[in-house]
Amino acid sequence: MTKSYYLDTSAIFGRAGGEEPLRRILKAKTMPGAHATSTQVLREWNRIVLEGTAAFRNALATARDWSDVVAKLRKGFGGTPSRNWQVQHWITNSETTNLEVAEKRAEDFLRIRTRMLFKSGIETIRDATECGVAKRSLEETGKSQKPWKYQATCKKGESICVQPAFLREEIERAKAAAAALESSDDEQHQRMGKNSAEALKALENGNDEGTKGSACHGKNQIGGDLLIALECAEDEVLLATDASFIHICPAISREYERVTIPAEP
């Protein structure tokens, strides 16, 4: 019997752009299927894919040759360059260095392929938080140097979601997940749990600021993984490559399956 999975961002990204053994395992588990995910996952996916597409198209806009594109995509902090290069590979399939052809492929990627990569095997995208950021698309800026942008966050004062209300309804489960993260041996998980616990405590006291806007996700804010897990249904298995769910899922009575690259014999 095929399991009903609920996919985290790491599972969706991994089956599209992970190493071959990881891609193969994740594709086998999710296809065919009628699985689920969350708009919180879509928000994270768009932050990676649409920001990467904007960076690629901006590089193309001022490039004289392909070496210019390479140099521009290598710039950035943390994992940004590697994510941008992954998106470039999805767009071009590493089959062309022709700047005009690459731009046409980028347009096609935005119209069709990015949705296909995300929605393959996905029947349901839950939206209990009514995330307005997840609905955003690439925008033209009118600037010659950087003609494209993607706004991946919102402001605390904006009312484009109902995330605080959702968390109030799920407050006990959310606090249990935060406490489980705090008890982890991993410093990043501990920090996520601590920040989540503080935001949830403030929420109970009527302060929404720690649960919306630019404070609603990230390792130094309320945990995106926590928000994602809360929308997993009782009869589903949360599928991911991230280790944080090892702590979160038992705390909220959800089953979790972590996929990693098999060790070589």
N, C-alpha and C positions, 0 to 999 in steps of 0.2 A: 504494500500500500504506500502511495506517494505521500510524504509528509507535507503538511501545510506550513510553509516557512514565512517568517516575518523578517525582512532583510534590513540590516544596518547598512550605512554608507560604505563601510569597509568591504562588505560582501558584494555590493553592486559594483564598486570601483575595482575590487579584486578580480571579478569575473570578466571585466572588460580590459583591465590593464595590468593585472598581476603577472607574476612569472608563470610559465606554461603549466607546471603541475597544479598551481593554485587555480588558474583559470579553468583547467579541465575538471577539477573536483567541484568547483562552484557551479559551473555550467551544468554538470551532470545532476547536481542536487536540485537545481531550479528550473530545468527544462526537460520535458514540458511541465507546465504547472500553472496554478492560479494562486499565486502567492500575494503577500501584502507588504506594504512599507508605510512610511509616514511622510508628510510634507516637511518634517524636520530633516529627514534624509534627503529629500529633494532640495531643500535649502542648502545643505552641505554639498551635495553633488553639484549644484549650480555654482557655488562659490569656487569649486575646483575647476569645473569645465567651462563655465562662461567667463570667469576671470582669465583662464588660460587662453580661451579663444580671443578675448579682447587683447591680451598681451601679444598674441601671434599676429592678429590683424594690424595692431599698432606698429609692430616690427616691420611688417610688409609695407606699410604706408610710407616709410622713410628709407627703406632698404634700397641700395644700388645693386647688390648681389646677395647670394644666399649666406655668405659669411657675415654680412650685416645682421641678418635674421638670427643666426646662431649666437652672435655676440650679445644681442639685445635679450634673447631668451635666457641666457646664462646669468643675467643680472637679477638681483633680488635676495631676500633673506630666507633662512630656514629652508623649508621644502618647496618654496615657490618656484625656483628654477626647474626642479625635477618635475613638478606638476605641469608647468607650462610646456616642457619638452614632451611629456606624455601626451598632452592634448594635441600638440603639433603633429606627433606621430599618428594619432587617430585621424587627424584631418588629411594628412598627405599620404599615409601608409608608407612613408619614406620612399615613395616612388617618383617624386618630382622635386626639383629645386627651382623650377620655373616660377617666378614670382606671380605672374598673372594666373597661371593654372592653380597655384596654391591658394590665391584669394578666392577663386571660383569654388574650390573645394571647401574652403572655410564657410562660404555662404550656404553651400549644400549641407554641410555638417550641422549648421545651426537650424536649417529648415527641417531636417529629417533625422540624421544619424544620432545626434545627441539624445533625442527622445527614444529612439530605438534601443540604444545602449542601456538607457535607464529602465525602460518599461518592459523589456523582454522578460516574459514569464510573470509580470506583475499585473494582477487583476484589480487590486485595491490600493489606493493611496489615501490613508486616513489623514484627517485634517482637524483634529479636535482643538488645535491651537489657532486655526484659521490664519496661518502664517502668511502675511502679505509679501514678505521678501521672497518666498518660494515662487511667487507669481511673476516676479520681475524678469525682464529679458535684457539683452544687450542694447545699449543706447548709443546713438551717434552724438558726439560732442560738438561738432562743427570746427574742431581744432585740427590743424594740419599735422602736428607732431603726434598727437594721440587722439585720433578720430573716434575711438570706441572706448566705452567704459561699462562696467557692471558694478552696481551698488549692492554689496553683499550684506550690509547691515542696515539697521534703521535707528532712529533716535528714540530715547526714552520717552519723549513727549508725544511721539506719533501714536495714533490709535489705529494700527493696521493689523492687530491680532487680538486674540482673547486668551493669551497664554497665562496671565495671572489668574483669571477665573478658572481655567482648566487645572492649574496647579492647586488652587484652593479645594477643588473637588477631589483631587488625588493627594491631598496633603500628607496623609498618614503613610501611604505607599512611597511617596516622594521622600519623606523624612527617613523611612527605613532604608531606601536605596542610598541616600546620602551617608547615613551612619555606616552602612556596609562598606562604602568606598573609603571612609575615614579609617576603618579598621584594617585596610589593606597594608601589605608590606611595601607597596610601590608608592614612592613619594608623589608622583603625578596623580595617582588615584586618590591619595590622601588629600592633596590640595583641592582636587575637584570636589571631593566629599565635603571638605570644610567650607569651601565657598558656597556650595549648594545648600548646606545646612544653614549658613548665615543668611542667604537670600530667602530661604523658606521661612525662617524665623521672622525676618522683617515682613514677609508677605502676610503672615498670621497677624502681625501688628498693624496691618493696613498700608504697608509701604510696598508698592509694586516695582520700584526702580531696579531692584536686583534681578528681576525676572523678565525684563523686556528691553528693547533697544539693543545697544551694543553689549549689554551685560547678560544677554540671554543665551550665550553659548561660549565655548572656548575653555581651555584648560584652566584659565584663571578666573572663570566666571561660573555661573550655574552650568552644570555639565550637559552638553548636548546628548551624550549617551543616556543620561538619566531621562531626559525628555523623550527620547526615541523609545526607550524600553517601556515607558508607561502606556504607550498605545498598542503594545503587543497583546493580542487576544489570548484567552486561557487555552484554547485548543491549538495554538501555534507554537512553533519552535523559533526562537530568535536566532538568526544565522548571521555570524560576523567573523571577522578575523581579530578584532580587538579583544584585549584581555579584561577590560573593565567590566564586561557583562558577567564574568565569573562571580563578581561580588554583587552586582545589581540584581540579576535575575532571581537568585534564590531569595533575596530579601523581599521581592514583590511577587513571589510564587509563580515564576515563569520559567519554562524550560529553555536552555541555552545550548547551542552547538557551535563550538569554535573550530574554524577550519584553518589549518596551517600547512605549510609546505612539508610533505613527508621527508623524514630524515633519510639520507642516502645509506644503503646497506653497507 
